[in-house]
Amino acid sequence: MNREASSELPEIEMRLAARSELMQATGWAALGLAVLVASLHMDRLESQNINPYTVPGLLPGLLGVVMMLLAGLLALRSWRRGAFAADVSNAPGIDAPTARRVALVLALCLAFGIGLVGHGLPFWLAAALFVSVAIMSLQLPQRRAAGRRLALRDVAIAIAIGLGAGGAITLVFQQVFLVRLP
């Protein structure tokens, strides 16, 4: 948030934004810690005389540490902006449309991770399906609010973006990072 925008917001809204940032920082720190712990439990392949700088888990571990450091900086910023102010605790929570969008995104991610990946479909196709369905699902409420339906052109664009994303993700991970995808 830039200074001009922050000076226009009432103080309670700034504190609400700070409280939201604090919750996000907590989530990012927990995810970073989980990534670090998981990377520390990976096999180090000492029996195969693997170079210590190329062991599995090194990059994810470093990413977990960076996530925790950045989460700490975000938490510090939110604390300085008044995240712990008493008047923020009685503020209203998340609105229903936002909660539905978050639930939809979580459901889509779980469906991708649990239902699509590793169950017979090639990864590029699973990723393309996920991206296409996510685009169409997330645009549907906006279209309804505008009095528009999902047209064939919208579906074609979502499918094209999904296929492009699925192909690009597969190409980058398999050819650049040398990761075998399910």
Rosetta constraint file for C-alpha pairs under 8 A:
AtomPair CA 1 CA 5 HARMONIC 6.52 0.50
AtomPair CA 1 CA 6 HARMONIC 6.50 0.50
AtomPair CA 2 CA 6 HARMONIC 6.23 0.50
AtomPair CA 3 CA 7 HARMONIC 6.14 0.50
AtomPair CA 4 CA 8 HARMONIC 6.60 0.50
AtomPair CA 5 CA 9 HARMONIC 6.64 0.50
AtomPair CA 6 CA 14 HARMONIC 7.02 0.50
AtomPair CA 9 CA 13 HARMONIC 6.21 0.50
AtomPair CA 9 CA 14 HARMONIC 6.42 0.50
AtomPair CA 10 CA 14 HARMONIC 6.55 0.50
AtomPair CA 11 CA 15 HARMONIC 6.27 0.50
AtomPair CA 12 CA 16 HARMONIC 6.14 0.50
AtomPair CA 12 CA 87 HARMONIC 7.44 0.50
AtomPair CA 12 CA 88 HARMONIC 6.81 0.50
AtomPair CA 13 CA 17 HARMONIC 6.13 0.50
AtomPair CA 14 CA 18 HARMONIC 6.16 0.50
AtomPair CA 14 CA 81 HARMONIC 7.26 0.50
AtomPair CA 14 CA 82 HARMONIC 7.91 0.50
AtomPair CA 15 CA 19 HARMONIC 6.08 0.50
AtomPair CA 15 CA 81 HARMONIC 6.37 0.50
AtomPair CA 15 CA 82 HARMONIC 5.27 0.50
AtomPair CA 15 CA 83 HARMONIC 5.46 0.50
AtomPair CA 15 CA 85 HARMONIC 7.18 0.50
AtomPair CA 15 CA 88 HARMONIC 6.41 0.50
AtomPair CA 16 CA 20 HARMONIC 6.16 0.50
AtomPair CA 16 CA 83 HARMONIC 7.00 0.50
AtomPair CA 16 CA 88 HARMONIC 6.08 0.50
AtomPair CA 16 CA 91 HARMONIC 7.63 0.50
AtomPair CA 17 CA 21 HARMONIC 6.18 0.50
AtomPair CA 17 CA 83 HARMONIC 7.88 0.50
AtomPair CA 18 CA 22 HARMONIC 6.20 0.50
AtomPair CA 18 CA 77 HARMONIC 7.81 0.50
AtomPair CA 18 CA 78 HARMONIC 4.48 0.50
AtomPair CA 18 CA 79 HARMONIC 7.11 0.50
AtomPair CA 18 CA 81 HARMONIC 5.80 0.50
AtomPair CA 18 CA 82 HARMONIC 6.34 0.50
AtomPair CA 18 CA 83 HARMONIC 4.78 0.50
AtomPair CA 19 CA 23 HARMONIC 6.39 0.50
AtomPair CA 19 CA 78 HARMONIC 6.58 0.50
AtomPair CA 19 CA 82 HARMONIC 7.62 0.50
AtomPair CA 19 CA 83 HARMONIC 4.33 0.50
AtomPair CA 19 CA 84 HARMONIC 7.15 0.50
AtomPair CA 19 CA 88 HARMONIC 7.62 0.50
AtomPair CA 20 CA 24 HARMONIC 6.25 0.50
AtomPair CA 20 CA 83 HARMONIC 7.98 0.50
AtomPair CA 21 CA 25 HARMONIC 6.00 0.50
AtomPair CA 21 CA 74 HARMONIC 6.76 0.50
AtomPair CA 21 CA 75 HARMONIC 6.90 0.50
AtomPair CA 21 CA 78 HARMONIC 5.91 0.50
AtomPair CA 22 CA 26 HARMONIC 6.25 0.50
AtomPair CA 22 CA 74 HARMONIC 6.99 0.50
AtomPair CA 22 CA 75 HARMONIC 5.07 0.50
AtomPair CA 22 CA 78 HARMONIC 5.62 0.50
AtomPair CA 22 CA 79 HARMONIC 7.42 0.50
AtomPair CA 22 CA 83 HARMONIC 6.81 0.50
AtomPair CA 23 CA 27 HARMONIC 6.36 0.50
AtomPair CA 24 CA 28 HARMONIC 6.17 0.50
AtomPair CA 24 CA 71 HARMONIC 7.92 0.50
AtomPair CA 25 CA 29 HARMONIC 6.00 0.50
AtomPair CA 25 CA 71 HARMONIC 4.53 0.50
AtomPair CA 25 CA 72 HARMONIC 6.77 0.50
AtomPair CA 25 CA 74 HARMONIC 5.75 0.50
AtomPair CA 25 CA 75 HARMONIC 5.45 0.50
AtomPair CA 26 CA 30 HARMONIC 6.17 0.50
AtomPair CA 26 CA 71 HARMONIC 6.91 0.50
AtomPair CA 26 CA 75 HARMONIC 7.55 0.50
AtomPair CA 27 CA 31 HARMONIC 6.18 0.50
AtomPair CA 28 CA 32 HARMONIC 6.00 0.50
AtomPair CA 28 CA 67 HARMONIC 6.44 0.50
AtomPair CA 28 CA 68 HARMONIC 6.73 0.50
AtomPair CA 28 CA 71 HARMONIC 5.71 0.50
AtomPair CA 29 CA 33 HARMONIC 6.09 0.50
AtomPair CA 29 CA 67 HARMONIC 6.41 0.50
AtomPair CA 29 CA 68 HARMONIC 4.54 0.50
AtomPair CA 29 CA 69 HARMONIC 7.85 0.50
AtomPair CA 29 CA 71 HARMONIC 5.33 0.50
AtomPair CA 29 CA 72 HARMONIC 7.31 0.50
AtomPair CA 30 CA 34 HARMONIC 6.16 0.50
AtomPair CA 30 CA 68 HARMONIC 7.71 0.50
AtomPair CA 31 CA 35 HARMONIC 6.17 0.50
AtomPair CA 31 CA 64 HARMONIC 7.50 0.50
AtomPair CA 31 CA 67 HARMONIC 7.80 0.50
AtomPair CA 32 CA 36 HARMONIC 6.14 0.50
AtomPair CA 32 CA 63 HARMONIC 7.37 0.50
AtomPair CA 32 CA 64 HARMONIC 4.03 0.50
AtomPair CA 32 CA 65 HARMONIC 6.29 0.50
AtomPair CA 32 CA 66 HARMONIC 7.59 0.50
AtomPair CA 32 CA 67 HARMONIC 5.05 0.50
AtomPair CA 32 CA 68 HARMONIC 5.22 0.50
AtomPair CA 33 CA 37 HARMONIC 6.07 0.50
AtomPair CA 33 CA 64 HARMONIC 6.08 0.50
AtomPair CA 33 CA 65 HARMONIC 7.36 0.50
AtomPair CA 33 CA 68 HARMONIC 6.81 0.50
AtomPair CA 34 CA 38 HARMONIC 6.06 0.50
AtomPair CA 34 CA 64 HARMONIC 7.55 0.50
AtomPair CA 35 CA 39 HARMONIC 6.06 0.50
AtomPair CA 35 CA 60 HARMONIC 6.50 0.50
AtomPair CA 35 CA 61 HARMONIC 6.40 0.50
AtomPair CA 35 CA 63 HARMONIC 7.80 0.50
AtomPair CA 35 CA 64 HARMONIC 5.17 0.50
AtomPair CA 36 CA 40 HARMONIC 6.20 0.50
AtomPair CA 36 CA 60 HARMONIC 6.81 0.50
AtomPair CA 36 CA 61 HARMONIC 4.50 0.50
AtomPair CA 36 CA 62 HARMONIC 7.42 0.50
AtomPair CA 36 CA 63 HARMONIC 7.76 0.50
AtomPair CA 36 CA 64 HARMONIC 4.87 0.50
AtomPair CA 36 CA 65 HARMONIC 6.64 0.50
AtomPair CA 37 CA 41 HARMONIC 6.47 0.50
AtomPair CA 37 CA 61 HARMONIC 7.68 0.50
AtomPair CA 38 CA 42 HARMONIC 6.67 0.50
AtomPair CA 38 CA 57 HARMONIC 7.94 0.50
AtomPair CA 38 CA 61 HARMONIC 7.97 0.50
AtomPair CA 39 CA 56 HARMONIC 7.67 0.50
AtomPair CA 39 CA 57 HARMONIC 4.37 0.50
AtomPair CA 39 CA 58 HARMONIC 6.91 0.50
AtomPair CA 39 CA 60 HARMONIC 6.03 0.50
AtomPair CA 39 CA 61 HARMONIC 5.22 0.50
AtomPair CA 40 CA 57 HARMONIC 6.61 0.50
AtomPair CA 40 CA 61 HARMONIC 6.97 0.50
AtomPair CA 42 CA 56 HARMONIC 6.61 0.50
AtomPair CA 42 CA 57 HARMONIC 5.99 0.50
AtomPair CA 43 CA 56 HARMONIC 6.94 0.50
AtomPair CA 44 CA 50 HARMONIC 7.84 0.50
AtomPair CA 44 CA 55 HARMONIC 5.66 0.50
AtomPair CA 44 CA 56 HARMONIC 6.36 0.50
AtomPair CA 44 CA 57 HARMONIC 7.94 0.50
AtomPair CA 45 CA 49 HARMONIC 6.94 0.50
AtomPair CA 45 CA 50 HARMONIC 6.09 0.50
AtomPair CA 45 CA 55 HARMONIC 7.04 0.50
AtomPair CA 46 CA 50 HARMONIC 6.02 0.50
AtomPair CA 50 CA 54 HARMONIC 6.94 0.50
AtomPair CA 50 CA 55 HARMONIC 6.50 0.50
AtomPair CA 51 CA 55 HARMONIC 6.62 0.50
AtomPair CA 53 CA 58 HARMONIC 7.22 0.50
AtomPair CA 54 CA 58 HARMONIC 7.08 0.50
AtomPair CA 57 CA 61 HARMONIC 5.78 0.50
AtomPair CA 58 CA 62 HARMONIC 6.25 0.50
AtomPair CA 59 CA 63 HARMONIC 6.10 0.50
AtomPair CA 60 CA 64 HARMONIC 6.06 0.50
AtomPair CA 61 CA 65 HARMONIC 6.32 0.50
AtomPair CA 62 CA 66 HARMONIC 6.21 0.50
AtomPair CA 63 CA 67 HARMONIC 6.05 0.50
AtomPair CA 64 CA 68 HARMONIC 6.27 0.50
AtomPair CA 65 CA 69 HARMONIC 6.22 0.50
AtomPair CA 66 CA 70 HARMONIC 6.10 0.50
AtomPair CA 67 CA 71 HARMONIC 6.00 0.50
AtomPair CA 68 CA 72 HARMONIC 6.11 0.50
AtomPair CA 69 CA 73 HARMONIC 6.39 0.50
AtomPair CA 70 CA 74 HARMONIC 6.20 0.50
AtomPair CA 71 CA 75 HARMONIC 6.08 0.50
AtomPair CA 72 CA 76 HARMONIC 6.10 0.50
AtomPair CA 73 CA 77 HARMONIC 6.20 0.50
AtomPair CA 74 CA 78 HARMONIC 6.18 0.50
AtomPair CA 75 CA 79 HARMONIC 6.09 0.50
AtomPair CA 76 CA 80 HARMONIC 6.26 0.50
AtomPair CA 77 CA 81 HARMONIC 6.28 0.50
AtomPair CA 78 CA 82 HARMONIC 6.47 0.50
AtomPair CA 78 CA 83 HARMONIC 5.48 0.50
AtomPair CA 79 CA 83 HARMONIC 5.04 0.50
AtomPair CA 79 CA 84 HARMONIC 6.58 0.50
AtomPair CA 83 CA 88 HARMONIC 7.45 0.50
AtomPair CA 84 CA 88 HARMONIC 7.38 0.50
AtomPair CA 85 CA 89 HARMONIC 7.46 0.50
AtomPair CA 86 CA 90 HARMONIC 7.89 0.50
AtomPair CA 87 CA 91 HARMONIC 7.23 0.50
AtomPair CA 94 CA 98 HARMONIC 6.68 0.50
AtomPair CA 94 CA 99 HARMONIC 6.50 0.50
AtomPair CA 95 CA 99 HARMONIC 6.28 0.50
AtomPair CA 96 CA 100 HARMONIC 6.15 0.50
AtomPair CA 97 CA 101 HARMONIC 6.28 0.50
AtomPair CA 98 CA 102 HARMONIC 6.22 0.50
AtomPair CA 99 CA 103 HARMONIC 6.13 0.50
AtomPair CA 100 CA 104 HARMONIC 6.03 0.50
AtomPair CA 101 CA 105 HARMONIC 6.16 0.50
AtomPair CA 101 CA 138 HARMONIC 7.29 0.50
AtomPair CA 102 CA 106 HARMONIC 6.18 0.50
AtomPair CA 103 CA 107 HARMONIC 6.06 0.50
AtomPair CA 104 CA 108 HARMONIC 6.10 0.50
AtomPair CA 105 CA 109 HARMONIC 6.12 0.50
AtomPair CA 105 CA 134 HARMONIC 7.55 0.50
AtomPair CA 106 CA 110 HARMONIC 6.12 0.50
AtomPair CA 107 CA 111 HARMONIC 6.01 0.50
AtomPair CA 108 CA 112 HARMONIC 6.15 0.50
AtomPair CA 108 CA 130 HARMONIC 7.24 0.50
AtomPair CA 108 CA 134 HARMONIC 6.91 0.50
AtomPair CA 109 CA 113 HARMONIC 6.09 0.50
AtomPair CA 110 CA 114 HARMONIC 5.65 0.50
AtomPair CA 110 CA 115 HARMONIC 7.41 0.50
AtomPair CA 111 CA 115 HARMONIC 4.88 0.50
AtomPair CA 111 CA 116 HARMONIC 6.56 0.50
AtomPair CA 112 CA 116 HARMONIC 4.90 0.50
AtomPair CA 112 CA 117 HARMONIC 6.20 0.50
AtomPair CA 112 CA 126 HARMONIC 7.22 0.50
AtomPair CA 112 CA 127 HARMONIC 7.71 0.50
AtomPair CA 112 CA 130 HARMONIC 6.25 0.50
AtomPair CA 113 CA 117 HARMONIC 5.61 0.50
AtomPair CA 115 CA 119 HARMONIC 6.99 0.50
AtomPair CA 116 CA 120 HARMONIC 8.00 0.50
AtomPair CA 116 CA 121 HARMONIC 6.90 0.50
AtomPair CA 116 CA 126 HARMONIC 5.70 0.50
AtomPair CA 117 CA 121 HARMONIC 7.02 0.50
AtomPair CA 117 CA 122 HARMONIC 7.95 0.50
AtomPair CA 117 CA 123 HARMONIC 6.43 0.50
AtomPair CA 117 CA 126 HARMONIC 6.32 0.50
AtomPair CA 117 CA 182 HARMONIC 6.65 0.50
AtomPair CA 118 CA 122 HARMONIC 7.94 0.50
AtomPair CA 118 CA 123 HARMONIC 7.70 0.50
AtomPair CA 118 CA 182 HARMONIC 5.24 0.50
AtomPair CA 121 CA 125 HARMONIC 6.44 0.50
AtomPair CA 121 CA 126 HARMONIC 6.13 0.50
AtomPair CA 122 CA 126 HARMONIC 6.38 0.50
AtomPair CA 122 CA 182 HARMONIC 7.05 0.50
AtomPair CA 123 CA 127 HARMONIC 6.04 0.50
AtomPair CA 123 CA 166 HARMONIC 7.57 0.50
AtomPair CA 123 CA 170 HARMONIC 7.07 0.50
AtomPair CA 123 CA 181 HARMONIC 6.47 0.50
AtomPair CA 123 CA 182 HARMONIC 5.98 0.50
AtomPair CA 124 CA 128 HARMONIC 6.04 0.50
AtomPair CA 124 CA 163 HARMONIC 7.65 0.50
AtomPair CA 124 CA 166 HARMONIC 4.45 0.50
AtomPair CA 124 CA 167 HARMONIC 5.52 0.50
AtomPair CA 124 CA 169 HARMONIC 7.37 0.50
AtomPair CA 124 CA 170 HARMONIC 5.74 0.50
AtomPair CA 125 CA 129 HARMONIC 6.08 0.50
AtomPair CA 125 CA 163 HARMONIC 7.38 0.50
AtomPair CA 125 CA 166 HARMONIC 6.39 0.50
AtomPair CA 126 CA 130 HARMONIC 6.17 0.50
AtomPair CA 126 CA 166 HARMONIC 7.52 0.50
AtomPair CA 127 CA 131 HARMONIC 6.15 0.50
AtomPair CA 127 CA 162 HARMONIC 7.15 0.50
AtomPair CA 127 CA 163 HARMONIC 7.92 0.50
AtomPair CA 127 CA 165 HARMONIC 7.31 0.50
AtomPair CA 127 CA 166 HARMONIC 4.76 0.50
AtomPair CA 128 CA 132 HARMONIC 6.03 0.50
AtomPair CA 128 CA 159 HARMONIC 7.32 0.50
AtomPair CA 128 CA 161 HARMONIC 7.85 0.50
AtomPair CA 128 CA 162 HARMONIC 4.11 0.50
AtomPair CA 128 CA 163 HARMONIC 4.73 0.50
AtomPair CA 128 CA 164 HARMONIC 7.44 0.50
AtomPair CA 128 CA 165 HARMONIC 6.37 0.50
AtomPair CA 128 CA 166 HARMONIC 4.50 0.50
AtomPair CA 128 CA 167 HARMONIC 7.69 0.50
AtomPair CA 129 CA 133 HARMONIC 5.99 0.50
AtomPair CA 129 CA 159 HARMONIC 7.74 0.50
AtomPair CA 129 CA 162 HARMONIC 6.43 0.50
AtomPair CA 129 CA 163 HARMONIC 7.83 0.50
AtomPair CA 130 CA 134 HARMONIC 5.93 0.50
AtomPair CA 130 CA 162 HARMONIC 7.35 0.50
AtomPair CA 131 CA 135 HARMONIC 6.12 0.50
AtomPair CA 131 CA 158 HARMONIC 7.66 0.50
AtomPair CA 131 CA 161 HARMONIC 7.47 0.50
AtomPair CA 131 CA 162 HARMONIC 4.80 0.50
AtomPair CA 131 CA 165 HARMONIC 7.35 0.50
AtomPair CA 131 CA 166 HARMONIC 7.81 0.50
AtomPair CA 132 CA 136 HARMONIC 6.33 0.50
AtomPair CA 132 CA 158 HARMONIC 4.88 0.50
AtomPair CA 132 CA 159 HARMONIC 5.08 0.50
AtomPair CA 132 CA 160 HARMONIC 7.93 0.50
AtomPair CA 132 CA 161 HARMONIC 6.89 0.50
AtomPair CA 132 CA 162 HARMONIC 4.68 0.50
AtomPair CA 132 CA 163 HARMONIC 7.91 0.50
AtomPair CA 133 CA 137 HARMONIC 5.86 0.50
AtomPair CA 133 CA 158 HARMONIC 7.67 0.50
AtomPair CA 134 CA 138 HARMONIC 5.93 0.50
AtomPair CA 135 CA 139 HARMONIC 6.11 0.50
AtomPair CA 135 CA 158 HARMONIC 6.07 0.50
AtomPair CA 136 CA 140 HARMONIC 6.07 0.50
AtomPair CA 136 CA 150 HARMONIC 7.93 0.50
AtomPair CA 136 CA 154 HARMONIC 7.80 0.50
AtomPair CA 136 CA 155 HARMONIC 6.99 0.50
AtomPair CA 136 CA 158 HARMONIC 6.58 0.50
AtomPair CA 137 CA 141 HARMONIC 7.84 0.50
AtomPair CA 138 CA 142 HARMONIC 7.84 0.50
AtomPair CA 139 CA 143 HARMONIC 6.25 0.50
AtomPair CA 140 CA 144 HARMONIC 6.16 0.50
AtomPair CA 140 CA 149 HARMONIC 7.81 0.50
AtomPair CA 140 CA 150 HARMONIC 6.93 0.50
AtomPair CA 141 CA 145 HARMONIC 6.13 0.50
AtomPair CA 142 CA 146 HARMONIC 6.28 0.50
AtomPair CA 143 CA 147 HARMONIC 6.16 0.50
AtomPair CA 143 CA 148 HARMONIC 4.89 0.50
AtomPair CA 143 CA 149 HARMONIC 6.11 0.50
AtomPair CA 143 CA 150 HARMONIC 7.08 0.50
AtomPair CA 144 CA 148 HARMONIC 5.52 0.50
AtomPair CA 144 CA 149 HARMONIC 6.48 0.50
AtomPair CA 150 CA 154 HARMONIC 6.17 0.50
AtomPair CA 150 CA 155 HARMONIC 7.09 0.50
AtomPair CA 151 CA 155 HARMONIC 6.50 0.50
AtomPair CA 152 CA 156 HARMONIC 6.13 0.50
AtomPair CA 153 CA 157 HARMONIC 6.15 0.50
AtomPair CA 154 CA 158 HARMONIC 6.20 0.50
AtomPair CA 155 CA 159 HARMONIC 6.14 0.50
AtomPair CA 156 CA 160 HARMONIC 6.09 0.50
AtomPair CA 157 CA 161 HARMONIC 6.14 0.50
AtomPair CA 158 CA 162 HARMONIC 6.01 0.50
AtomPair CA 159 CA 163 HARMONIC 6.04 0.50
AtomPair CA 160 CA 164 HARMONIC 6.10 0.50
AtomPair CA 161 CA 165 HARMONIC 5.99 0.50
AtomPair CA 162 CA 166 HARMONIC 5.93 0.50
AtomPair CA 163 CA 167 HARMONIC 6.03 0.50
AtomPair CA 164 CA 168 HARMONIC 5.98 0.50
AtomPair CA 165 CA 169 HARMONIC 5.91 0.50
AtomPair CA 166 CA 170 HARMONIC 6.16 0.50
AtomPair CA 167 CA 171 HARMONIC 6.02 0.50
AtomPair CA 168 CA 172 HARMONIC 6.02 0.50
AtomPair CA 169 CA 173 HARMONIC 6.11 0.50
AtomPair CA 170 CA 174 HARMONIC 5.88 0.50
AtomPair CA 170 CA 181 HARMONIC 7.51 0.50
AtomPair CA 171 CA 175 HARMONIC 5.52 0.50
AtomPair CA 171 CA 176 HARMONIC 7.34 0.50
AtomPair CA 172 CA 176 HARMONIC 5.04 0.50
AtomPair CA 172 CA 177 HARMONIC 6.56 0.50
AtomPair CA 173 CA 177 HARMONIC 4.86 0.50
AtomPair CA 173 CA 178 HARMONIC 6.02 0.50
AtomPair CA 173 CA 179 HARMONIC 5.42 0.50
AtomPair CA 173 CA 180 HARMONIC 7.60 0.50
AtomPair CA 173 CA 181 HARMONIC 7.68 0.50
AtomPair CA 174 CA 178 HARMONIC 4.57 0.50
AtomPair CA 174 CA 179 HARMONIC 4.91 0.50
AtomPair CA 174 CA 180 HARMONIC 5.87 0.50
AtomPair CA 174 CA 181 HARMONIC 7.08 0.50
AtomPair CA 175 CA 179 HARMONIC 7.72 0.50
